[in-house]
Amino acid sequence: MSETAKMNLLDQSNLTWHHYQEGQDYPYPVSYWGTILDIDNDGHISVLYRWDPGSFCHFHRHLCDTTSLVLEGELHVKTYEDGELVNTAIRRPGDYAKKPPGDVHMEQGGPNGALVLFELFAPHGQLTEQLDAEGNTLRTLTTDQLRHAFSKQQQVAA
């Protein structure tokens, strides 16, 4: 997206979404969608995610500064420390949050799902780690991987 590009994030008809999900045997229901809005060479990334009602994203740890703004629905955020659930927060439209690297959590869409804008700053190239139930790293998402996905997303949209 160029500096002069503008879009209405509540009108998603022109966005290309990637669906993330797991099978019935997974420990919790995973069904959420993501689209990359922009990524620059300095590590600033804008992404939009939506959750299906009652569904989770993968358990993860942020490795960069992350801000979020709930646009629609409810986002239920379950925060963990040392493998223990320490907080559950419900964020509603207009709720803004800024978290430093190291935040370990999972999000769940409310009764009508959720639509959330995320702004990440990862000058070192590390975004998130997907974790298993014990907190071990399964995979790490990097800005290089996101740039590759953004390139493919733009080809599909063209």
C-alpha positions in Angstrom: 0.0 0.0 0.0 1.5 3.4 -0.9 1.6 6.3 1.4 -1.3 7.9 -0.3 -3.5 4.8 -0.4 -6.6 4.8 1.7 -9.1 2.1 2.6 -12.1 1.6 4.8 -11.3 -1.4 7.0 -15.0 -2.0 7.7 -15.5 -2.7 4.0 -13.6 -5.9 3.4 -14.9 -6.7 -0.1 -11.5 -5.9 -1.7 -9.3 -7.7 0.8 -7.6 -11.1 0.3 -7.9 -13.2 3.4 -5.9 -16.3 4.5 -7.8 -18.7 6.7 -6.1 -20.4 9.6 -7.8 -23.4 11.1 -7.1 -26.7 12.8 -9.0 -30.0 12.6 -11.6 -31.4 15.0 -8.9 -33.3 17.0 -7.1 -30.0 18.0 -7.5 -29.1 21.8 -9.5 -26.0 21.0 -11.4 -24.6 18.0 -9.1 -22.6 15.8 -10.6 -20.5 13.0 -9.4 -17.0 12.1 -8.6 -15.0 9.1 -5.8 -12.6 8.3 -4.8 -10.1 5.6 -1.7 -8.0 5.4 -2.4 -4.3 4.8 1.2 -3.0 4.6 4.8 -3.9 5.5 7.8 -1.6 5.1 11.5 -2.0 5.1 11.9 -0.7 8.7 9.7 -3.4 10.2 6.4 -1.6 10.5 3.5 -4.0 9.7 -0.2 -3.5 9.5 -2.5 -6.5 9.6 -6.2 -7.1 9.9 -7.5 -10.3 11.6 -11.0 -11.6 12.1 -12.1 -14.4 14.3 -15.0 -16.7 13.8 -17.5 -16.7 16.7 -16.1 -18.6 19.7 -12.9 -19.6 17.8 -9.3 -19.1 18.9 -6.1 -18.1 17.2 -3.0 -20.2 17.9 -1.3 -19.9 21.3 1.6 -17.5 20.8 4.2 -15.1 22.1 4.9 -11.7 20.6 8.5 -11.0 19.8 7.9 -7.3 18.9 5.9 -4.3 20.0 2.3 -4.8 19.1 -0.7 -2.5 19.2 -4.3 -3.5 18.5 -7.6 -1.8 18.0 -10.9 -3.7 18.0 -13.1 -2.6 15.2 -16.0 -5.0 15.5 -17.3 -7.7 17.8 -15.5 -8.8 21.0 -12.0 -10.1 21.4 -11.4 -12.3 24.4 -7.7 -12.3 25.4 -6.3 -15.0 27.7 -2.8 -14.0 29.0 -0.4 -16.6 30.4 2.7 -16.3 32.6 4.9 -19.4 33.4 2.3 -21.6 31.8 -0.6 -20.4 34.0 -3.6 -18.4 32.9 -3.3 -15.0 34.7 -5.9 -12.8 33.1 -8.8 -12.9 30.7 -9.9 -9.6 29.2 -12.8 -8.8 26.9 -12.0 -6.0 24.4 -14.8 -4.3 22.5 -15.0 -1.9 19.6 -12.8 1.0 20.2 -10.6 -0.8 22.7 -6.9 -0.1 22.1 -4.0 -2.0 23.6 -0.2 -1.8 23.3 2.0 -4.7 24.4 5.8 -5.0 24.6 7.6 -8.1 23.3 7.2 -11.2 25.4 3.4 -11.1 25.8 2.1 -14.8 25.8 -1.6 -15.2 25.0 -4.3 -16.5 22.8 -7.3 -14.6 21.5 -10.8 -15.8 21.0 -13.7 -14.3 19.0 -16.7 -13.3 21.0 -20.3 -14.5 20.3 -20.3 -12.6 16.9 -16.5 -13.0 16.2 -14.1 -10.1 16.1 -12.3 -7.8 13.7 -9.0 -6.3 14.9 -6.3 -4.1 13.4 -2.8 -4.9 14.6 0.2 -2.6 14.1 3.6 -4.3 14.8 7.1 -2.9 14.9 9.8 -5.6 14.4 13.0 -3.9 13.3 14.9 -7.1 14.1 12.6 -9.2 11.9 11.0 -11.4 14.5 7.2 -11.2 14.9 5.7 -14.1 16.9 6.3 -17.6 18.1 3.5 -20.2 17.9 3.6 -22.2 21.1 2.5 -25.7 22.2 0.5 -26.2 25.4 3.7 -26.3 27.5 5.0 -23.0 26.0 7.6 -24.6 23.7 8.2 -22.8 20.4 6.7 -24.7 17.4 7.5 -22.1 14.8 8.6 -18.5 14.5 7.0 -15.9 12.1 9.4 -13.4 10.6 9.1 -10.2 8.6 10.7 -12.0 5.6 8.0 -14.6 5.7 5.3 -11.9 5.9 6.9 -10.1 3.0 6.7 -13.2 0.9 3.0 -13.8 2.0 2.3 -10.1 1.2 3.7 -10.5 -2.3 1.6 -13.6 -3.0 -1.5 -11.8 -1.5 -1.0 -8.9 -3.9 -0.7 -11.2 -6.9 -4.0 -12.9 -5.9 -5.7 -9.4 -5.6 -4.4 -8.2 -8.9 
